[in-house]
Amino acid sequence: MSTDPTEWRSADTSDLLDTILALPDRAAAERFFRDLCTLRELHDLAQRWHVVRLLDEGRPYTEISRLTGASTATITRIAQWLHHGTGGYREALARTTATGRSADAADADDAAGRSRTEGRG
């Protein structure tokens, strides 16, 4: 692993990304991420993605904070990456929009996932 904290690419991150890409379907991805992450980590990842979608809709930071529970500092950091990052958020937004995956559907999936994983930490 690199000793440079700004360098996130490594053999381990490459292996992780390749593993994620090799998963055959959503059910396998759900199982993998639930085994890989704590509930808090999953919540934080889902919250960040929710913030991205709301920023993309042009919602004000205060509304996003109220809807997601994210701090305005977190929202500001996410907005920086959305507007000046590597383009990953934009590509993912374009792909989920192209497949008809809406924020409402994702929210329903989030709620269903919470009910299935309650009590696991």
Residue, then its C-alpha position, 0 to 999 in steps of 0.5 A: m500500500s502507498t504511503d502517500p495519502t493522496e494516492w488511492r490507487s493500489a493493487d488492493t483497490s484495483d482488485l476490489l474494483d475488478t471484483i465489484l465489476a465481476l459480480p453478476d447481478r444486483a443480488a450478488a452486489e447486495r450480498f458482497f457489499r453487506d459482507l464487505c461493509t458495516l451498516r454505517e459504511l453502507h449508510d454513508l455510501a448511500q447517503r453520499w449517492h443520495v446527496v449527489r442525486l439531489l445536487d444534480e436536481g439543483r436542490p439547495y444545500t439546506e434542503i439536502s441536509r434536511l432530507t439526507g441528514a448530511s452536514t452542509a460541509t459533507i454536501t459541499r465536499i460532494a458538490q466539489w467532486l461532482h463539479h470538479g472531480t474525475g467525472g465518476y459521479r456524472e457518468a454514474l448519473a448519466r447511466t442511472t438516468a439512461t436506465g430509468r433508475s430514478a431517485d424514487a426507485a433508489d429510495a424504495d430500494d434503500a428502505a427495503g434494504r434497511s428492513r432486511t438488514e436491521g439488527r446486523g452491525 
